[in-house]
Amino acid sequence: MITEGLAWLIIALPIAAMLVNGVLVRAFVGSNSKYAGYITVAAIGGSFVLSLMTLATVMSDGPLHVDTHDWITIGGLNLTFGLMVDQLTSIMLVVVSGVSLLVQIYGQAYMHGDKSYTRYFTYMALFTASMLGLVLSGNLIQIFVFWELVGVSSYLLIGFWMDRPTAAAAAKKAFLMTRFGDFGFLLGILYLYSQNSSYMDISTLYHEIEAGHIAVGVATWVSLGLLAGAIGKSAQFPLHNWLPDAMEGPTSVSALIHSATMVTAGVFLVARFFPLFEHSDAMTLVALVGGFTAVFAATMGLVANDIKRVLAYSTVSQLGYMMLALGVGAYAPAIFHLFTHAFFKAALFLGAGSVHHASGTFNMNYMGGLKKHMPRTYWGMVIASLSLAGLFPFSGFWSKDEILGHAAHVGTTTGNIVLALGLIAALMTAFYMFRAVFLTFHGEWKGGGEQEIEDAEKAGEPLPVGSAHSHFGESPWLMVGPIMLLAVLAIGIGFFSNPLVDIGGIDKHAFAHYVTHNHEVFPTSEAAKHAGSSPELNVPIAVISTVLAIAGIGLAYLMYIKGSISPQAMGARFQPLYNLMFRKYYFDEMYENVVVRKGFYKYVADALRWFDEHWIDNANVHLSNWVSRIGKSGALVQNGQTQTYAVGMVVGVVAVVAAFLLWG
């Protein structure tokens, strides 16, 4: 049985680990103390146990009702804080704490020997605490505070190896680009607060929407602000291109960012305020942004050579699936896909880190033949890739096909558009994932770290970051164990958490019924049904998506195993298109050169510089000039001639009389 105190402890344990590691361990034991890892694992393990207790409590008794507490009271400003422990919260708590726990266990081996080992686990504890606080928040202001803490944590972890210029640049890029979305989020909060300060409480907001006290126009503007924040955090188009560069941090950080924390915060935000979005006119925009991003990001994954970047583009694409699901009203399928995606995506990133541990590189052009040396990592990544590709009976099949089936069931123009986009993305996803598997594990070894360094030296290019001497062999069990456990979950958790039929003690569509059995979010059974509480498998859509996934895998096999289709010949035939995707549609160049240098620096910043130099810095000079001119003008009147004074008096009297007659 979970209580309010224990719920607060879910956040407090990782915060305590952060303080102990950052203040005590680093100062008195050392910057690379193994105790930092033990403390963080123990704290997040405790949060995971409490999260499971929360899930069990909500499943048996329904949402936990927690009193709000006064936070800030100044004049008419009265802000409260508290917890919201409902079905969505309980699912997110298990995902965040569970995946984070496995990542921390993995990190003990992956970060072994790093000089900043203690700092790493300090930041990871803060990162986990921030995300747990975000999903537990019952107040919009409180959400924004933890939202920004998630952003700060990601900045610290992406730029963890701060001596690398690429890591420092990636951290700044992630921080600044997400700020644009956060600015929209803040505007949405301020506008909602201007309507009624009590709307900051999420439960109150739900009730006011149900009662019809919030106008559609207000809901739309607030939803657009929240959507801007979600687009930034979840790396949706057009704020998508920070996420691939975020791979500069440790791979275990990437695994946590992409599976359970930062990028899922955007999807969670839309899901948390789903009643507001449904009441607004913004749902179509949410669906179209998600559908377009799903395909757009997948195209870049087709040609990426860095295995972590392939997975990064995959994350952006899969988040697009979740957003399009929310946009067509498929609340339950969206949360279900978020749930399953966390496990197989974490397995893939941890597998990529295991591969790097052996090969010394993330560049797939310098890999190959690792299957026989790393069988456990290989099978873990194959299973996770099959799940991501959406093949039966793996977890990704059940969640992704529910999204596509719901889009088909909607029957609107928007639903048909995003359905087509989702099917195209399914084909691409299967191709680029098995392209990565075949290049990494099959064929012959191509040199790894040493060959990569040699080629860079011959070309006169900077040495690749992270290259090292390769040493064939399976990674330590602290790394392989979490991969294998996540791979097992990627096989069966999709079906067994949301089965098509009753299985023992698990009811049919248990997951969907659970997340929609929330009367504050879905006050009527009809609303819950529309959001996906009683989904049925759409067999034609499932067959089509499966055929497309198999076709994608088959094409990758023909190109990278059989050699029937030459990748080089294909690249030459479609060279302009290949270059466009490889250069990421030139968005980096557009933002850096056009928007920042030519737009901001040349016009905005230059105009501000001119104003500062000519007016702010010379304000005293201008003031003295004005006073001097006024004084000289006054001196011309004070000439000592009686007739001049008389004329002045007459003009003054006439002016006073005229004013009296006109305005009196």
C-alpha positions in Angstrom: 0.0 0.0 0.0 1.6 3.3 -1.1 1.1 6.4 0.9 1.9 10.1 0.2 5.1 9.9 2.2 6.3 6.8 0.3 5.4 8.5 -3.0 7.5 11.5 -2.1 10.3 9.0 -1.2 10.4 7.8 -4.9 11.8 11.2 -5.7 13.8 11.7 -2.5 15.9 8.6 -2.8 17.7 9.6 -6.0 18.1 13.1 -4.8 19.7 11.8 -1.6 22.0 9.7 -3.8 23.0 12.8 -5.8 23.8 14.7 -2.6 25.7 11.9 -1.0 27.8 11.3 -4.1 28.3 14.9 -5.0 29.1 16.2 -1.6 30.5 13.4 0.5 31.8 10.6 -1.8 33.5 12.9 -4.2 35.1 15.0 -1.4 36.2 12.3 1.0 36.5 9.1 -1.1 37.5 10.2 -4.6 36.2 11.2 -8.0 36.3 7.7 -9.3 35.0 5.8 -6.3 33.0 2.6 -6.9 30.8 3.4 -4.0 29.1 6.1 -6.1 27.7 3.4 -8.3 26.5 1.3 -5.4 24.8 4.3 -3.8 23.0 5.3 -7.0 21.9 1.7 -7.8 20.6 1.2 -4.3 18.7 4.5 -4.3 17.1 3.9 -7.7 16.4 0.3 -6.8 14.5 1.6 -3.8 12.5 4.0 -6.1 11.8 1.0 -8.4 10.4 -1.1 -5.5 8.2 1.9 -4.4 7.1 2.4 -8.0 5.9 -1.2 -8.2 4.1 -0.7 -4.9 2.4 2.4 -6.5 1.4 0.4 -9.5 -0.1 -2.3 -7.4 -2.0 0.2 -5.2 -3.5 2.1 -8.2 -4.4 -1.2 -9.9 -6.3 -2.4 -6.8 -7.7 0.9 -5.3 -7.6 3.4 -8.2 -5.8 6.8 -8.2 -4.2 7.9 -4.9 -5.8 11.1 -3.7 -3.1 13.4 -2.2 -3.8 16.7 -0.6 -2.1 19.8 -2.1 0.2 22.0 0.0 0.8 25.8 -0.1 3.9 26.7 -2.0 4.1 30.4 -2.8 1.6 33.0 -1.4 2.2 36.6 -2.3 -0.7 39.0 -2.5 -3.1 37.4 -5.1 -0.5 34.8 -6.1 -1.2 31.5 -4.5 0.7 28.5 -5.9 0.3 25.0 -4.5 2.3 21.7 -5.0 1.4 18.1 -4.6 1.4 14.7 -6.3 -0.8 13.2 -8.9 -0.7 9.4 -8.6 -3.0 8.0 -11.3 -2.8 5.2 -13.9 -0.5 7.2 -16.2 1.8 8.1 -13.3 2.1 4.5 -12.1 3.0 3.3 -15.6 5.6 6.0 -16.1 7.1 5.5 -12.6 7.8 1.8 -13.4 9.2 2.6 -16.8 11.5 5.4 -15.6 12.8 3.7 -12.4 13.0 0.2 -13.9 15.0 1.1 -17.0 17.1 3.6 -15.0 18.0 0.8 -12.6 19.2 -1.5 -15.4 21.1 1.4 -17.0 22.9 2.2 -13.6 23.9 -1.5 -13.2 25.2 -1.4 -16.8 27.0 1.9 -16.2 29.2 0.4 -13.4 31.0 -1.7 -16.0 30.7 0.7 -18.9 32.2 3.7 -17.0 34.7 1.5 -15.1 38.0 3.4 -14.9 36.6 6.8 -15.9 38.3 9.5 -13.9 34.8 11.2 -13.3 33.0 8.0 -12.3 31.5 9.7 -9.2 30.3 12.7 -11.1 28.7 10.4 -13.6 26.5 8.7 -11.0 25.8 12.0 -9.3 24.3 13.4 -12.6 22.5 10.1 -13.3 20.8 10.3 -9.9 19.7 13.9 -10.6 18.5 12.9 -14.0 16.3 10.1 -12.7 15.0 12.1 -9.8 14.0 15.0 -12.2 12.0 12.6 -14.5 10.3 10.9 -11.5 9.4 14.3 -10.1 8.0 15.3 -13.5 5.6 12.4 -13.8 4.5 12.7 -10.2 3.7 16.4 -10.3 0.1 17.4 -9.7 0.6 21.1 -10.6 1.6 22.7 -13.9 4.2 25.0 -12.4 5.7 22.0 -10.5 5.8 20.1 -13.8 7.7 23.0 -15.4 10.3 23.1 -12.6 11.1 19.4 -13.0 10.9 19.8 -16.8 13.7 22.3 -16.6 15.7 20.1 -14.2 15.4 17.3 -16.8 16.9 19.7 -19.4 19.7 20.7 -17.1 20.5 17.1 -16.3 20.6 16.2 -20.0 23.0 19.1 -20.6 25.4 17.9 -17.9 25.3 14.3 -19.2 25.5 15.0 -22.9 28.5 17.2 -22.3 29.9 14.8 -19.6 33.2 14.4 -21.4 33.6 18.2 -21.5 37.2 18.1 -22.8 35.8 17.0 -26.1 34.7 19.9 -28.3 32.1 17.8 -30.0 30.5 16.9 -26.6 30.5 20.5 -25.4 28.9 21.6 -28.7 26.3 18.9 -28.5 25.3 19.7 -25.0 24.9 23.4 -25.8 22.9 22.5 -29.0 20.5 20.3 -27.0 20.1 22.9 -24.2 19.5 25.8 -26.6 17.2 24.1 -29.1 14.9 22.7 -26.3 14.8 26.2 -24.9 12.8 27.3 -27.9 10.2 24.7 -27.2 10.2 25.5 -23.5 9.6 29.2 -24.3 6.3 28.1 -25.9 5.5 25.9 -23.0 6.0 28.8 -20.6 3.8 31.1 -22.7 1.1 28.4 -22.5 1.4 28.3 -18.7 1.2 32.0 -18.4 -1.8 32.3 -20.6 -3.6 29.6 -18.7 -2.7 31.2 -15.4 -4.1 34.6 -16.7 -7.5 32.9 -17.2 -7.6 31.4 -13.7 -4.8 30.6 -11.3 -6.6 27.6 -10.0 -6.1 25.9 -13.4 -2.5 25.3 -12.4 -3.8 22.3 -10.4 -4.2 19.5 -13.0 -7.2 17.9 -11.3 -9.0 21.2 -11.2 -8.2 21.8 -14.8 -9.7 18.4 -15.7 -12.9 19.2 -13.8 -13.2 22.7 -15.4 -12.8 21.2 -18.9 -15.5 18.6 -18.2 -17.8 21.3 -16.9 -17.3 23.3 -20.0 -15.8 26.3 -18.2 -12.8 26.6 -20.6 -13.4 28.0 -24.0 -12.1 26.1 -27.1 -10.0 29.1 -28.1 -8.2 29.2 -24.7 -7.7 25.4 -24.8 -6.2 25.7 -28.3 -3.7 28.5 -27.5 -2.6 26.7 -24.3 -2.4 23.4 -26.2 -0.2 25.0 -28.8 2.2 26.2 -26.1 2.4 22.8 -24.5 2.9 21.2 -27.9 5.8 23.5 -28.5 7.4 22.2 -25.3 6.7 18.6 -26.3 8.2 19.1 -29.8 11.4 20.5 -28.3 11.8 17.8 -25.6 10.7 14.9 -27.8 12.8 16.1 -30.8 9.9 16.4 -33.2 10.1 18.3 -36.5 11.3 21.1 -36.7 13.3 20.9 -33.4 14.5 17.4 -34.1 18.2 17.8 -34.9 19.6 18.2 -31.4 19.0 14.5 -30.5 21.4 12.7 -32.9 24.2 15.0 -31.7 23.3 14.1 -28.1 25.1 10.8 -28.8 28.3 12.4 -27.7 27.6 11.5 -24.1 28.2 8.1 -22.6 26.1 5.3 -24.3 24.4 4.5 -21.0 23.2 8.1 -20.9 21.9 7.8 -24.4 20.0 4.7 -23.4 18.3 6.5 -20.6 17.6 9.7 -22.6 16.0 7.7 -25.5 14.1 5.1 -23.6 12.7 6.4 -20.4 13.5 10.0 -19.5 14.1 13.2 -21.5 12.5 12.5 -24.8 9.5 10.7 -23.4 8.8 13.8 -21.3 7.2 15.5 -24.4 4.9 12.6 -25.1 4.0 12.4 -21.4 3.2 16.1 -21.4 0.6 15.7 -24.2 -0.8 12.6 -22.6 -1.1 14.3 -19.2 -3.1 17.2 -20.7 -4.9 15.0 -23.1 -8.4 16.3 -22.1 -7.2 19.9 -22.8 -5.9 18.8 -26.3 -9.1 17.0 -27.1 -11.1 20.1 -26.1 -8.9 22.2 -28.4 -8.4 22.5 -32.2 -4.8 21.4 -32.0 -5.3 17.6 -32.3 -4.8 17.6 -36.1 -1.5 19.4 -35.8 -0.3 16.9 -33.1 -1.1 14.0 -35.5 0.5 15.6 -38.6 3.6 16.6 -36.7 4.0 13.1 -35.3 3.3 11.4 -38.6 5.6 13.5 -40.6 8.4 13.2 -38.0 8.0 9.4 -38.1 8.9 9.2 -41.8 11.3 12.2 -41.8 13.5 10.8 -39.1 13.4 7.3 -40.6 14.8 8.6 -43.9 17.9 9.9 -42.1 18.3 6.6 -40.3 18.6 4.8 -43.7 22.0 6.4 -44.5 23.6 7.0 -41.0 26.8 5.2 -40.4 27.1 5.7 -36.7 25.2 3.0 -34.9 24.1 5.3 -32.1 22.8 7.9 -34.6 20.8 5.2 -36.3 19.2 4.5 -33.0 18.7 8.2 -32.3 16.8 8.7 -35.6 14.8 5.6 -34.7 13.9 7.2 -31.4 12.7 10.4 -33.1 10.7 8.3 -35.5 9.1 6.2 -32.8 8.2 9.2 -30.7 6.5 10.5 -33.9 4.3 7.3 -33.8 3.4 8.1 -30.2 2.5 11.7 -31.1 0.4 10.8 -34.1 -1.4 8.3 -31.9 -2.3 11.0 -29.4 -3.3 13.3 -32.2 -5.9 10.8 -33.5 -7.2 10.2 -30.0 -5.5 6.9 -29.5 -4.4 7.6 -25.9 -4.0 4.0 -24.8 -2.0 2.8 -27.9 0.3 5.8 -27.5 1.1 5.0 -23.8 1.3 1.3 -24.7 3.9 2.0 -27.4 5.8 4.3 -25.0 5.8 1.4 -22.5 7.1 -1.3 -24.9 9.5 1.1 -26.7 11.3 1.8 -23.5 12.5 -1.7 -23.1 13.6 -2.6 -26.6 15.2 0.8 -27.2 17.2 0.6 -24.0 18.4 -2.9 -25.1 19.5 -1.5 -28.4 21.5 1.4 -26.9 23.1 -0.8 -24.3 23.9 -3.3 -27.1 25.6 -0.4 -29.0 27.7 0.4 -26.0 28.7 -3.3 -25.7 29.7 -3.3 -29.3 31.8 -0.1 -28.8 33.4 -1.7 -25.7 34.7 -4.5 -28.0 35.3 -2.7 -31.3 36.5 0.7 -30.1 34.2 2.5 -32.6 30.5 3.4 -33.3 31.1 3.6 -37.0 29.5 0.6 -38.7 31.8 0.9 -41.7 34.6 -0.3 -39.4 32.8 -3.2 -37.8 31.6 -6.6 -39.1 32.0 -10.2 -38.0 31.2 -9.5 -34.3 28.5 -12.2 -34.1 30.9 -15.0 -33.3 32.7 -12.9 -30.7 29.7 -11.4 -29.0 26.8 -13.9 -29.3 24.8 -12.6 -26.3 25.0 -9.0 -27.4 24.1 -10.1 -30.9 21.0 -12.0 -30.0 19.9 -9.2 -27.6 20.2 -6.7 -30.4 18.5 -8.9 -32.9 15.5 -9.5 -30.6 15.2 -5.8 -29.8 15.5 -5.0 -33.6 12.7 -7.4 -34.4 10.6 -5.8 -31.8 11.4 -2.3 -33.1 10.6 -3.5 -36.6 7.2 -4.6 -35.4 7.3 -8.3 -36.2 4.9 -10.8 -34.6 5.0 -11.8 -31.8 7.5 -9.2 -30.4 6.3 -6.3 -28.2 6.7 -3.7 -30.8 4.2 -5.5 -33.1 1.3 -5.2 -30.6 1.8 -1.6 -29.7 2.7 -0.2 -33.1 -0.2 -2.0 -34.8 -2.7 -0.7 -32.3 -1.6 2.8 -33.3 -2.0 2.0 -37.0 -5.3 0.2 -36.4 -6.7 3.1 -34.5 -5.6 5.6 -37.2 -7.4 3.4 -39.7 -10.5 3.1 -37.5 -10.8 6.9 -37.2 -11.5 7.1 -40.9 -10.9 10.9 -41.2 -8.5 12.5 -43.7 -6.0 13.1 -41.0 -6.3 9.5 -39.9 -5.7 8.2 -43.4 -2.7 10.5 -43.9 -0.9 9.5 -40.7 -1.8 5.8 -41.4 0.0 6.0 -44.7 3.0 7.8 -43.1 3.1 5.1 -40.3 3.2 2.3 -42.8 6.0 3.9 -44.8 7.9 4.4 -41.5 7.4 0.7 -40.7 9.2 -0.3 -43.9 12.1 2.1 -43.3 12.4 1.1 -39.7 12.9 -2.6 -40.5 15.4 -1.8 -43.2 17.7 0.6 -41.3 17.7 -1.6 -38.1 18.8 -4.7 -39.9 21.2 -2.7 -42.0 22.8 -1.9 -38.7 22.7 -5.5 -37.5 24.2 -6.9 -40.7 26.9 -4.2 -40.9 27.9 -4.7 -37.3 27.7 -8.4 -36.7 27.9 -10.1 -40.1 30.5 -10.2 -42.8 34.2 -9.7 -42.1 35.9 -7.5 -39.5 36.9 -4.2 -41.1 39.4 -2.8 -38.7 37.6 -1.1 -35.9 39.3 1.6 -33.9 42.8 1.1 -35.4 41.6 1.2 -39.1 39.4 4.2 -38.4 42.3 6.1 -36.9 44.6 5.1 -39.8 42.1 6.2 -42.4 41.6 9.5 -40.7 45.4 10.1 -40.5 45.8 9.3 -44.2 43.0 11.7 -45.1 44.4 14.4 -42.8 41.1 14.5 -40.9 40.7 14.9 -37.1 41.0 11.6 -35.2 37.6 10.1 -34.5 36.4 10.6 -31.0 36.0 7.3 -29.0 38.2 5.2 -31.2 40.3 2.8 -29.3 42.2 -0.5 -29.8 39.7 -3.2 -30.4 39.6 -6.3 -28.2 37.3 -9.0 -29.4 35.1 -10.7 -26.8 31.8 -10.5 -25.0 31.3 -7.6 -22.6 31.2 -8.1 -18.8 28.0 -9.6 -17.3 27.2 -6.2 -15.7 26.7 -5.0 -19.2 25.3 -8.1 -20.9 22.9 -9.0 -18.1 20.7 -5.9 -18.5 20.7 -6.3 -22.3 19.5 -9.9 -22.0 16.8 -9.0 -19.5 15.5 -6.1 -21.7 15.6 -8.4 -24.7 13.4 -10.9 -22.8 10.9 -8.1 -22.0 11.0 -7.1 -25.7 9.7 -10.5 -26.6 6.7 -11.0 -24.4 5.8 -7.9 -22.4 3.7 -6.5 -25.2 1.4 -9.4 -25.6 1.2 -10.4 -21.9 0.5 -6.8 -20.6 -2.2 -6.2 -23.2 -3.4 -9.6 -24.5 -6.1 -10.2 -27.2 -7.7 -12.8 -25.0 -7.9 -13.6 -21.3 -4.8 -15.3 -20.1 -5.0 -16.7 -16.6 -5.2 -13.7 -14.3 -4.6 -11.2 -17.1 -7.7 -9.8 -18.6 -8.2 -9.1 -22.3 -6.7 -5.7 -23.2 -5.6 -5.3 -19.6 -3.1 -2.5 -20.3 -5.6 -0.4 -22.4 -8.4 -0.8 -19.9 -6.1 0.1 -17.0 -4.7 3.4 -18.5 -8.2 4.6 -19.6 -10.0 3.6 -16.4 -9.3 7.1 -15.1 -12.6 9.0 -14.6 -10.8 12.4 -14.3 -9.3 12.0 -17.8 -12.1 10.0 -19.3 -15.3 10.9 -17.4 -17.5 8.6 -19.6 -17.2 5.1 -20.8 -17.7 6.4 -24.4 -14.7 8.7 -24.0 -12.6 5.8 -22.6 -13.7 3.5 -25.5 -12.7 6.2 -28.1 -9.3 6.5 -26.5 -8.6 2.8 -26.9 -9.9 1.0 -23.9 -11.4 -1.8 -26.1 -9.2 -2.0 -29.1 -9.5 -5.0 -31.5 -6.6 -6.1 -33.7 -7.0 -4.8 -37.2 -5.9 -7.9 -39.1 -5.5 -6.2 -42.6 -3.4 -3.4 -41.2 -1.4 -5.9 -39.1 -0.7 -8.0 -42.2 0.2 -5.0 -44.3 2.6 -3.6 -41.7 4.2 -7.1 -41.2 4.7 -7.6 -44.9 6.3 -4.2 -45.1 8.6 -5.0 -42.2 9.6 -8.3 -43.7 10.2 -6.5 -47.0 12.5 -4.0 -45.3 14.5 -6.8 -43.6 14.7 -8.7 -46.9 16.0 -5.7 -48.7 18.7 -5.1 -46.1 19.6 -8.8 -46.4 19.9 -8.6 -50.2 22.1 -5.5 -50.0 24.4 -6.2 -47.0 24.5 -10.0 -46.8 23.8 -11.5 -50.3 25.2 -8.5 -52.2 22.5 -8.9 -54.9 22.0 -5.2 -54.7 25.0 -3.0 -54.3 24.7 -0.2 -51.7 27.3 1.8 -53.6 25.4 1.4 -56.9 22.2 2.4 -55.1 23.9 5.4 -53.6 25.3 6.5 -56.9 22.0 6.1 -58.7 20.2 8.3 -56.1 23.2 10.5 -55.2 21.3 13.8 -54.8 18.7 12.1 -52.5 21.4 10.2 -50.6 23.3 13.4 -50.0 20.2 15.2 -48.9 19.4 12.5 -46.3 23.0 12.1 -45.3 23.4 15.8 -44.7 20.2 15.7 -42.6 18.3 17.9 -45.1 20.8 20.6 -44.3 18.9 21.6 -41.2 22.1 22.2 -39.3 23.4 24.5 -42.0 20.1 26.3 -42.2 19.9 26.9 -38.5 23.5 27.8 -38.0 24.2 29.8 -41.1 20.8 31.3 -42.1 18.9 31.6 -38.9 21.8 32.3 -36.4 24.6 33.9 -38.4 22.7 35.7 -41.2 19.5 36.3 -39.3 20.2 36.7 -35.6 23.9 37.9 -35.7 23.6 40.1 -38.8 20.3 41.8 -38.2 19.1 41.4 -34.6 22.4 41.4 -32.8 24.0 44.0 -35.1 21.0 46.3 -34.6 21.2 45.9 -30.8 25.0 46.6 -30.9 24.4 49.8 -32.9 21.7 50.9 -30.5 23.9 50.1 -27.5 26.9 51.9 -28.9 25.1 55.0 -30.2 22.4 55.4 -27.6 23.0 53.5 -24.4 26.8 54.1 -24.2 26.3 57.7 -25.4 23.2 58.6 -23.3 25.1 61.1 -21.2 26.6 62.8 -24.4 23.1 63.0 -26.0 21.6 64.4 -22.7 24.3 67.1 -22.4 23.7 68.1 -26.1 20.0 68.3 -25.6 20.4 70.5 -22.5 22.9 72.7 -24.3 20.6 73.2 -27.3 17.6 74.0 -25.1 19.7 76.5 -23.1 20.9 78.2 -26.3 17.3 78.4 -27.6 16.2 80.0 -24.3 19.0 82.5 -24.4 17.8 83.8 -27.8 14.5 84.8 -26.1 16.1 86.4 -23.1 17.6 89.3 -25.1 16.7 92.2 -22.8 14.3 93.9 -25.3 11.0 95.1 -23.8 9.0 94.6 -27.0 10.0 90.9 -27.2 8.7 90.3 -23.7 5.5 92.1 -24.5 4.9 90.0 -27.6 5.5 86.9 -25.5 3.0 88.0 -22.9 0.3 88.7 -25.6 0.9 85.3 -27.2 0.6 83.6 -23.8 -2.7 85.4 -23.0 -4.1 84.5 -26.4 -3.1 80.8 -25.9 -4.7 80.7 -22.5 -8.0 82.3 -23.7 -8.1 80.0 -26.8 -7.6 76.9 -24.6 -10.3 78.0 -22.2 -12.8 78.6 -25.1 -11.9 75.2 -26.8 -11.8 72.9 -23.9 -13.5 74.8 -21.1 
